Amino acid sequence: MKIDKLLEKGIPQEIIKTWKDYGYNELLPVQVDAIKKGAFDGNSLLICAPTSSGKTFIGEMAAISYALRGKKTLYLVPFKSIAEEKFLEFSNKYAKPEIGIIVRISDQDHRETDEEIKIGNYDIAILTYEKLTALLVSNAAMLDVCNCVIVDEIHMIMDADRGGNLELLLTKIKALDTNTQIIGLSAVLENLNGFDEWLDAEVVYHRERPVELYIGVLRPDKVFEYRTWNSKIVGEESFQSNTLYDLVKELIEKDEQVIIIRNSVAETINTALYLSRILSGQPAAYRTITRLNDEPETETRNELLKTLQYAVAFHNADCELGERLAVEEGFRIGEIRVIVATTTLSTGVNLPCKTIILADNQKWSMVRGNLQQVNWSVGEVQNIFGRAGRLGQNDEFGRGIFIAENQREYRYIWGAYINAKLEKLQSTFTNKDIAIRVLDVVSTGFGGSRQDISDFIFQTFAAKDWKTPEAKEQISGYVQTGISRCLDAGLFIEKESGTIEATDLGRICAAKQVSIESFQKLVNYLKEIDKIDILDAAFCAANTDEVNKFYYRGVRWNDLEFKRSLLTHLDELSSNIQLVGLIEQFYMQKNSYISQDKAISVAAALLAYDVLNSALTTRDLSKKYNLTASNIRKMCSNLGWILDTMSGIASVVAPQFTTKLYYIGECVTFRVPLICLF
C-alpha cells in the first residue's frame, strides 16, 4: 500500500510529506495488516513482529492520527534512552510550526513538563513505565483523558524486575471504562499464553522480516552454517577465519560494519582495545574523536580516544551519556567500523548493521545473590540478532553469528538457541513484595475496601494462574497481609465505612517506588533529627536496600584494604567536621566488623559529601574511592533517588527540611556541588 492511501484515513498532506521525507513511501505488510484491523479505528492491537519489520511506525501513525483530532496519546517505553530518542524524533517531525503537535517527555531526568502532562496539556507524551506510575499517584485522572496508550516493548511484561509494574499499569488502563485504545508493540512471541485475550486486543502477527536474517554458527572449519529467518532454509557461507578477531578483520576488509555483543562491561573494553591493535590500518574516526574531546575526562573517554584512532569503539554502562551518543552517531555516519557493546545497545538503540556477533555463549546473571553464567533466553538472542540487516540500508540480508570453538559448542549453540522454541509469555507480577503492589493500587485511586483491593489484584494477567481454591486463598491472604503492613506503616488509613485510602506518606512511598522497609527508616530518621547534616543524611539514605543492596560491578567491598581506605577517609573528614547522628554512631564502633552493606553505605555517604562540597571531578572521585565512573554514577543516582524520597517525606513530617533535601538530592544525582545552585 502506498502511504498516500492514508489520505483516506484523514491524514493530511503535510504529514504524508513528512513521512515520505523520512523514507516512508510504501507501507510494509505488518503496517497494512494493523490498519485493516483497526489501528486508526480505536481497536486495541497486539503487534508481534521482529525487529526492523516496521511495527514501531504503527504506534507512531496511530498517535499522530489521534493528535490531529485533538486527542491524546501516552507513548510508554522501557528506558530513558528510548524516551529521549523518541522525543527528539517526534519533536523534529511534528513539533515544527507548520504541524504544531505538542510532544512532551517525562522520565527520571526530565521532570520539567510533568505538571503539563498531568493536566493533559499534550498531544503525545513519551514516558517510561515507572514515570507514568509515579505521575498517576498525584493525578489518577490522567488515564481518563487519554485516548490511546502505545506500549513499546510490551514483552517487557516478562522482565523479572520491571514486568510486574507494567502489568499493573495495563490492568489500570483496562479497568477504566473509557474505551482507551491500547497498541502493544512486541517482539515475536510464539506462545502468548492468553495475554492477548486478557489485554482484549487483536493480534497482528507477522514473523517475516523485510530483510532476510541468517542466524547461525561459525564452525571450526570456517563455515558459517545458518538458518534463514523467513524461509527457514539451512545454508552455508565460507569465511577465511574461525576466530572472533580474524572474522571481524575479514568483514571490515569487505567494507562492512560490525557490532560485537559481549556479556560484561570489562570484555567490551578489552575486546575493543585488542581489535584496535589488529585493525591499525583503519582511518581514525575524527569526527567522533573531536566530539569526545569536548566531553569531561573519564577513564572510558580516554580508552575510547585510543580505540577510535582505528575506527573501533565500545558502548557500555560505564560510558557517560555523551560518550554513548557520540559513539552511536559515529557508527551511523560510518566512520566507526566496529562497536563492541553489552546488550544495552540491542535494546531500543537504532543502529543499523549488517553483521552482529554474539561473542559469548552465555550471560552473567544474579542467582540467589551470586553471579552465575546462564544461557541467554531465546528471545534475547533473537532481539540481539534482529538488529542486523535493517530496511533501507541496502542490505540484502543480515547475519547473526555465534562462534563455536569445537564440535561440542557447535551442538550446544544449535540446541540451546537456533533450534529452541521461544519462551512462553509469563507474568512476573509476584516476583516482588505484594504489599508494594497493594500500595500502588490504592495510591493511584483503584482501591476502595479490602475486597475491592483484592478484586483488583485478581484482574491482573497473573491471576489466570490462580484458579484453584488453594491458590486464590493464598493470594488473598498475601493481599490482606500487604494491606495490614501498609496500615501499620502509616501508609493507609481504614475508615469506619471500610474504605481504605492512602495517606500523604503512602502516596509519596508509592510515587517514589521504594520499599516499605526503606521508607519507614527514612520517616523515623526525619522525625528524630532537629537539623539536616549533609553527611548524616547521605548516610541514612545509603543505609537502604535501594543503595547498599544494589550490585556495583567489580567492587570488592569485603576487601580489608578497601574498608581501611574508607575508614581513613572518614578519619580525615572527622578531623575537619563534627560527626553527628547515624554516621557518628558508626564511627564510634568503627573498629568492629564492617559488613559489606555498611561498607557500601559509608562509601556512598562519603562520595556524596565530596560531590556536594568539593570541585572533584568524576575522575578524581574514581581515584579517591577506587570506583569506576559507572559505579560512581549509579551510586549517586541511587542515593539521589532516596534523598529525593526524603524530601518528599519531609514535606509531611518536617517541612523545614524539604527544600534543602531536594537540592541535596538533585546535586548528588547530577554530581554537581551545592554551590552551583547559588
N, C-alpha and C positions, 0 to 999 in steps of 0.2 A: 504493500500500500504506500502510495506517495504521501508525504507528510502534508501536502496541500489539501488532502481529503479532510484534514482536521478543521478546515474552514466550516465544514458541515456540522461540526460539533461546537461551533461558536467560538473557536479560537481565532482571534483577529490576525490580519495580515502581518502586522508588525511583530507579533510573537512568532509566527511561522518564519518570517525572515530571520529573526534572531536564532531560531533553531537551525535553520539552514546555514547560517554563518558559523555555527558550531559543528557542522558536518552531518546534521540530521536531515537527510533528503528523502530517505526511504525508511519506513518503519520495519523493524525486524519482526519475525514471526511471533515471538512472545509478546511483543507490544500490540500487535494486531489482535491476538487472542484476548489479551486483557481488555482491550477496548470493546471487543464483541461481548465480553462477559460483564461489562458494566463499569469499567474504570471511570468513565465520565458520567455515569448514571447513579452513583451513590451506592453501588453494590460493594460489599466487603469482599476482598480478594486476598488469597494467599499465593504469592508468586514464588514458585520453586523453580529456579533456573540457575545454571552455572555462571561463574564469573565471566564477564565480557559478553553476556548474552543480551544485554540491553534492559535488564529488569529495573535498574535504578531510574531510568528515564520514565518508566511508567509512573512511579511516585511523583516525579517532577511534573509530568504533564497533568496529573490529577490535581496537584497543589496549585498550579497556575490556573487551571480551569476554575477552581474554587475562588481564587484571588480575583479573577476577572469578574466574578459575580458578587464581589463584596463579602465573600465568606472566608473562614479562617481554617488554616491547616497547621497542626503541630507535626513537625518532622523530627522524629526521635532517632538518635544514633547512639551507638555504644561508647564512643570515645571522643575526647576533646579534639583530637587531631582531625577526625572526620567532621565534627561540627564546624571547626574553623575552615576546613576545605570547602564544605558545602555553603557556608555563609559567604565566603569570598566569591565562589562560583555564582551563586544565586544573585548576590548583590551586583556583580558585574553584568549579568544578563538582564536582570529585571528591575533593579532599583534606579536605572537611568531615567531622566525626566520624561522621555517620550513613552515610557511604560508605567513607571511610578508605583510599582508594587513595594509594599513595606516589608522588608525582610529583617528579622531580628535574630539574635543569638543569645543563648544563656547556657553557661556551664560553670565549672568551678572558677575559671579565670575571667569570665565575662558576666558581671552582675549589674552592669550599668543600665540595662534596659529591663531588668526584672519586673519593675513596677508597671511598665508599659505592657509587658506580656501578660501580667496578672489581670489587668483591667481590659484586655482584649484589643489593645491598640497595635495590631499587627495584621498582616495578611498571611505571612509564613513565618513561624517561629521555629528555629532549629535548636533543639535541646538534647542533652544527654539524658538517658533514662533516669538517673539518680536526681538530676536537677529538676525534672518535672515532679518527681515525688516530693522534693523539698518545697517547691512552689505551691503544690496542692494543699500543703499544711496551712498556709496562710490564706489561700483562696481556692477552695474546692470547686467553686462555680466555674473555674477556668474550663473544665471539661464540658460544662453545659452549653457554653457558647462556641465551642469548637465544632466544626462541621466534618473535618476529616483528620485522621491520625495516620501518618505514614510511619511505619516501624522498620527501619533499616536493620539488616542483620537479625531478623526476628528469631532465627535459630539460636541466638544467644540465650534463649529461654532454657537451654540445656547447660549453660555455664554454671559450674558449681558455686561460684561466689556471687554472681550477679543475676542469675536466671530467675530466682525467686522474686526479686524486686520487679523485674519486667513482667512476670506472670501476674503479680498483684496489680500492677498498672493496667494490664489488659482486662483483668477482672473488673476493675472500677469502671473502665470505659464501657464494658458490656453491661454493667449493672444500671447504667443511666438509660432512661427511656427517651433517647434523643435521636435515634437513627444515625448516630455518628458512623461515618464510613471508616473502616479500618483497611489499610492496604499493607500487608506484611511482605517484606522483601527477604527472601531466604535463599540460602544455598540449596542445592539439590538435596532433597530428603526422600528416601525411598519408602520409609515406614513412618507415616505421620502419627500413628498411634491414636487417632481420633482427635488430634489437635485442630484440624480444620473444622470438624463438627462442633467442637467446643467454642471455637472462635466465631462460628456461624459465618464462615467465609467460603466462597467457591474457590477451588484450587485451579490455578493456571500453572500447569506443569509442562515445562519444556526442558528436556535433558540435552538437546543438541546445542552445540556452540556454533556461532557463525564462522569461527576459525578453528580448524581441527587441532586437537591436542594429542600428542604422543606421550603417554606415561609409561615408564619402564625402567629397566636396569641396564647399566653399562657393565657387561660381564668382564671377567678377567681376560677373555680373548679379544678385547677391544671392540666388541659388537654391542651396540645398544639395541636390546630387544624390548619392544614396546607393544602396547595395545592402544589403538586409536580410540578416542573418547566417543566419537559419533558412531562410527561403523563397527566398533569392537573387533576390528581386524588386527591380528598379530603380525608385526613386521619387524624388520631389522635395518639398522643403519651402521655402517662401519666407520670407525674412527682410527686414528693413528696412536691413540693413547688409551690407557685404562686407569689413570690416577687423576685425582681432582685437579692438581696443578697443571699437569700436561694437557688435560682436556680443556681447561679454561684457556690456556695459551693457544691451543688449536682453534678454538671457537673465535677468539679475538683476532687471530690471523685471517679468519674468514669474514672479518668486519662485522661480527655480531657483538651485541652487548649481553652480559651475563649477570644474573643475580644468584648468589650463593646463600643458602639459609643454613645457619649453624644453630646448635642448641644451647649456646651460652654466650654471654657478652664477651668473655675473655677470648673465646675461639674466633669471634668475628674480627677482633683486633689482630690477633696472631696470624690469622689466615690472610688478612689484607696486607699486613706488613711483609709476609713471605711472598705473596703474589706481586707486590710492587718491586721486589728484587728480581723476579724472573720475567717480569714484563717491562724491564728497564728501557726497552726501545720505544715504548708508547709516549706520545707527546703529553706534556703536563696539562692538567685541567685548569688553565689560567684564570678563567672567569670565576670558578669556584674558589680557587686559592685567594683571589682578590677579595671576594666576598667574606671568606673566613678570616682574613687579616683584619677585618673591621669588627669581628666578634671578640668578646672578652677571652683572655687567655685561660685555657683549661688543659688538662692532660690530653683529653680527647681531641681538642682542636690541634694541639701540637702534633699528635700522631697522624691526624688527617692531613696536615700540611706535608708530612713525609710521603704518605701513600699517594696523594694527589699529584705528586711530581711525575707519577707514572700512570695516571688515569684510573687509579684504584681508590675506592673509598669503603668505609664501613658505616653502619647505621644501626644503632642500638640504644637501649635505655640510658646508657651513660652519657650519651651526647646531649648537649643542650639543644633546645628547640631550634635556635638559629642555625646550629650546625646541621641538624637533620634536614631542615628546609633547604639549606644550601646544597647538600648532597643530592636531595631529590631533584632539585632544579638542574643541577649539573648532569644528572643522568638523563633527564628529559631532553636536554638540548644536545646530548650525545657526546659531550667531552669526557664524561666519566664512562669508562667501558665496563667496569666490574664494580658491583656493590656486594659486600659481604654483610649479611644482616641477620638479626634474630627474627622471630615470627612477627614482631611489631610491624615490619614492613609489609607483611602479607595480609594485614587486616585493614582494609579501607584506604590505604595509600595507593593512588593511581599512578603506577609506574609501569608502562608497557614494556615488555621484554620478550624476546623470542625463546630464550632458554633459562630455565630455573633449575638449579641443582640443590637437592636436599642432601647435604653432605653428612648428616648424622642419621643413623637408622632409628634412634630413639631420642627421647627428650628427657629433661630433668623435671621431676615433679615432687612436691612435698607429700610424703606419705607418713602419717602419724608423727608429724614434726620432724621427719628426717628426709633429706634429699635422696631420691632414688631415680634410677633410669627406668623409664617405662615406654611402652610403644606410643607413638603418635596415634591419635584416632584416625580412622579412615577419612572422616570429614575434614580434619585438619590437613591431611595430605592433599586432598582434592582442592581445598581452598588455597593452599600454598601454590600448587602447580597450576591452578586455574587462572593465575595472572600471567601465564605465558601465552604468547600468541594473541595479542589484542587486536580487535577490529580497528581498521583504519591505519594500521602500522605497516601495511604492505607485507605482512607475514602470511605465507601460505599455510603455516602450521606453527604450533608452539611445542616445546619439549619440556617435560618434567622428568628429571633424571635422578635416580638413585645410583650409587656406585657400589658394586659388590667386589670385595677383595678375594673371595673364594666361592666355591660352589655352595657351601652352607649358607652364606649370606645371600646368595642369589635366590635359593629356595625360600629362605626366610622372608625376604622382601616381597616376593611374588605372593606368598601365602598370607602375610600379615597386612599388605596394603593394596596390591593390584588386583588380586582375585577376591579379596574380602568384601563383604557387604557393608554398606553404610550402617552406622549405628541407628537404632530406633530412637525416635524423639521421646525424651523422658523429662518429666518435671523435676526440678531441683528445689522445689518450694520448701521442703522440710529440712534442707541442708543447714539452715540457720535457726537460731532460737525462735520458737514460735511466738514468744512474748513480743519480740520486735515486730513480727507481722501483725499481731493484735494491736499494738500501739499505732502502727501505720494506718490500719483500717479506721480506728476510732479518730485519730488526729486529722484525717482527711475527710471526715464527715460521713463515713459509710458504716458507722456503728449503730448504737441505739441501746437496746437491752442486751443482757448476756446472751440470750437466744439469738438476737439479731446478729451479733458479732460472730457467733458460731455458724449461723446460717450463711453469712458472707464468706467465711473461710471455706465452707463446703461448696461454694460456687467456683472455686479455683480449678484449674486444669488438673492439679494434683489429686483432687477429690475423686476423680474417676477410679482411682485405685483403692479408695476407702469404701469398699462395697459391703464387706461383711459386718455384721453387728459388732464384732470384737474391734475391728478397725475403726468404725465410727465412734465407738465408746472411748477408745484410746485417744483419738484425735480430739474429741470433745473434751476429754479430761485435760489434754495439753492446753487447749484454748482457755478453759476455766482457770488453770494454773497461771497462764500468762496474764489473764485479767487480774488475778489476785496479786501477782508480782507488781503490776503497774499501779494498783491501788496502794500497796504497801510503800512503793517508792514515791508516792505523791504525784504520779503522772496521770492518774484518773481520779475522778470523783464519781460516786454512785449515789444518785438522788433517791428520795423516798419512792418515787414513781418507778424506780428500777432502771431508769435511763443512766447510761454511763457516758461521761464526757471527758475529754482530755483537758487537763489543767494547762495553764500557760507553760509550766515546765514540761509537761507531756508533749505539747506541740513543738517546743524547742528541741527536745530529745529526738522526736520523730523527724523534724526537718534536718537536723544535723547528722542523723543516721549513725549515732554512736551507740555502743552497748548500754544497757540499763545499768550494769555494774559500774562502768566508767563514769556514766552521768552522775550517779549517786556520789561517787568520790569527789567529783568536781563541785557538786552542790554543797556537800559537807565542808569542803575546803573554804569556799567563798562565804559561807555562813560564819566561819570561825575567825577569819582574819579581819584586821582593822585598817590595813592599807595594802596596796599592791607592791610587792617586791619582785622585780623582774626575774631574778634568778630563781626565787622560790616558786613563783607562778609557773615558770617554764618547767621546773622540776615536778610540780604537781601534774601538769599536763602530760609530762613524759612518763609518769607512773601509771599510764592507762594501757590497756591491751592494744589500742589502736596505734600506739607509738612503740612500746617496748616488746610487743609480741610480733611485730612486723619483721619480715625477712629482709635483712640488709645484706646483699650479696657479698660474699668473700671476707666478711669481717670476723676475726677470731676473738669474739667477745670474752671468752673464758681464758684467753692467754694472760698469764700473770704479768708480763711486761706491759701489755696493753692496759690492764687495770691499774698498774703502778703509774703509768703515764697520766691516766685520768686523775688519779689522786694527787699527783704532782701539780697538775693544772689547777685543781681545786685548792691545794695548799697556797699556791701563788695568788689566787684570787682572794682567798680568805685573809691574806695579809694586807689587802687593799680595800676590801669592803666588809661590812658586818653581815655574817650569815644569819639568816632568821628562818623560823618555821621548819618545814619538812627537810630542807636542804641542810639546816643546822643540825637537826636530829640525825640525819645520815652521817654528817661529818663527825659528829661526836662518837659514832660507832664504826668509823671507817676501818679500824684495824680488824674487825670481824670479817667473816666470809662475805664476799660480794657476789651475788648471783648474776647470771647473765642479764636478766631483766633489769636489775639495778644498775649494771654497768651501762646498758643502753640508755637508761633514764638519766644517769649522770652525764654521759656524753652528749645527749640531746640538749640538756639544760645548759651545759657549758657552751655548746655550739650556738644556741640561741642567744646567750648573753653576749658572745663575741660578735655575732651578726648585728645585734642591736646597738652595741656600744663601741664598735671599732670600725676602721676602714679596711679590714682584712678582706682580701678577695677570696673567691671560692678556691683558687689555687693555694693561697696562704692557709686557709682553713683545712684544706685537704692534707697539707704537710703537717700542720699542727696536731691534727687528730688522727692522722693515718687512716683517713676515709676517702673513698673515691668521690669525685664530683657528683656522680649519680646518687651515692648514698647520702651525701650532704643535702642534695636536692629533695630526695624522698623524705629524709628525716625532718627537714624544715617544712615540707608540705604537710606531713602528718601532724607535726607539732602545731603548725599554723591552724590546721583544721580544729584541733582540740582547744587551742586558745580562743578561736572564734566561737566555739561552743561555750566556753567560759564567759565570753562577753554576752552571749545570749542569756545564759543563766543569771548573770549579774543584773541584767535588766529587770529581773523578777525579784531576786533576793538581796541584791546590793547594788542599786542603780548608780551609786557614785563611782563604781569601778568599770562601768560598761564601756565608756569611750576609750579609756586607757587600754583595756584588754583588747578592744577591737583593733586599735592601732598597733599594738604589740603583735597580734596575730597576723595582720596584713604585712608588717615589715619582716617577720620571720618567714612567712610564706614566700615572699618575693626576694628575700635575702638582701635587704637594704637596712642601713642604720636608722634608728628612730629619728635622728637629727634631720633626715631627708624630708620629714613631714612638716618641719617648722622653718 
